[in-house]
Amino acid sequence: MTPKVSVWRNIYPTNTESLNKHIMILIAHRGNTNGLNPEKENTVAYIKDALRKGYHCEIDICKFDGEKFFLGHDEPQEAVSIEFLRDNPLWCHAKSYNALQAMTALGIHCFYHKSDDYVMTSQGWIWAYPGQPGGQYTIAVHPEKLHPGDVQKFAGVCSDYVEKFSD
């Protein structure tokens, strides 16, 4: 994975131009880049749009039928191929044991959690539950819940407002 170089623009008002001048992985939560969009989240077109903008994406995978995976937080929404999941900078959040087992076997970057403070992704990154502190190998989920000065300690962020963290 090649992290996107960014200068983190503070989403809270301050007198400083930037609080974070290090390489940071920027992950669009369910494809969102500038706010929630429930109608488009976890759809292939929306995810591809975020990828074209240069972001990684966290997506929800709820099912595997033996040939294809299905995007969706609670229910299957749209089928995606193994190649789509494996060949893009995606962080696949397995929503079922079936999906987790299949993605692990196929070498797809994935993780599973409910409300754990931290989990390890299949590529060795630490995924922090919203509001948890982190460090060099940790991804801050919904970093808006953290003090802006703490965000710079993370390797990356996963946010619905990821554009706010871009150059």
N, C-alpha and C positions, 0 to 999 in steps of 0.2 A: 504494500500500500504506500502510495506517495502522498503524504499530507499536503494539503493546500496551504501555501504560505499566506498568512493573514496578519493584519494589524487589527486587533479586536477593538471595535467601536463600542464604547460603553453604552448600554441601553438605559443606564441611569444617568441623570444629569450630573456632570462634574465639570471642573475647569480644565481637565486634561483631555488631550486629543485621543489618546489610546492608553489602555492599561496593559495590553498584552502585545508584546513585540517578539513572539516566538512562533515557530512553526506549529500550526494547530490543525488537526483533522476537523473538518466541518461536515457535520452529518445532518441532513434534512430529515426530520422526524416524519415518517410516512409520506415523504415527498414534499412536505410543507417547507417553504423557504421564507415566507413573509406573513405568517399568521395561520391560524387554523382554517381548514377548508374541508369539512367532513364529507362533502359530496365527491371530492376528488381524491382524498387520501387513499393510499394503498391501491391505486390504479396504475396500470403499466404506463399510460400516457403521461400521467402526473410525475411518476418516478423518473421516466426518461427525460422530462423537462428539467427536473432538478439535477440529474446527472449531466445534461448538456451545459448547465450553468457552472459545472465544475465541482459540485458537492457529492459527497457520499450520501447514501440513503439508508435509514433504518426502516425496515418494512416488516409487516406482520405476516407470517406464514401459518395458516391454521390447519392445512391438510395436505396429504400426499396420497394420490390414488394409485401409485405404482408406476405412473408415467409422467404426470405433471403435478406441480405444486399449486396451491391455491392461496392467493393473497386474501387477507381478511383478518380483522381483529377478533370478531366473535363468530362470524359465519363465512363460508367460502364466497368470494366475490368474483375473482377473475383468475383464470388459469395462467401459469407461467412455466416456461421450460426450465429444465435443469441448467441449460447453457446460459440463460438469462441471469439466473441466480449466481452461477459460478463465474461468469465472465465480466461482471460489473462490480464496482466498489460498493457492495451492499452489506449491511449488517442485518442478518435475518433473525428476527425474533420469533422463535418457534412458539406457537400457542398450543401445541399438543405434543405428546410423546412421539406419536407417529411421525410428525413433521421433523422433530428434533433428531430422531434416530435416522431417518432417511437423509437429511442434510449432512449429518455427521459422516455417514457412510460414503456420501458422494463428494466429500471435501468442500462443501459450501460453508462459507463463513456464517456461523450461527451462534445463538445462545438461547437460554431459557431461564426465565425467572418469574416470580409472582410478586413478592414484596421483599426479597432479600436485599440487604444493604449493598452487597456487591456480588457479582457473578463474573466468571471468566468466560470470554468468548472462545470459540474453537481456534482462533488465531493468537490467543494469548493476551488479549486486551482485558483490562478490568472495567466492567460496566457498572457504574455507580448509580444506585437508586436516587431519584431527585432529592436534592438537599444534602447529600452525603459529601464529606470532604474527599479529596483525591490527590493524586500525584502524577508522576512522570508517565506511567503506563495506563492511566485512568481516563475514561470518557465521562464527562459530566452530562447527565441527562437532565434536560430542562434547567440549564444553568441560570436562568432568570431567578431561580429560587435561592441562589447563592449570593453572597456579597461579591461585588465585581472584582475586588482584589484577590479573592480566592480562586476565581476562574482561571487565572493565569498559571496556576499550578498544574492544571490538567493537560493531557496530551491532545484532547479534543473535546468538542461539545456536540450534543445531539439536541436540536431545538426545532420548534415550529417557527422560530424567528431567526434561522441561521444566517440570513442575509445581514442581520445586524452585527454579526461577528466577522464579516468579510472586509476586505480592503475597501 
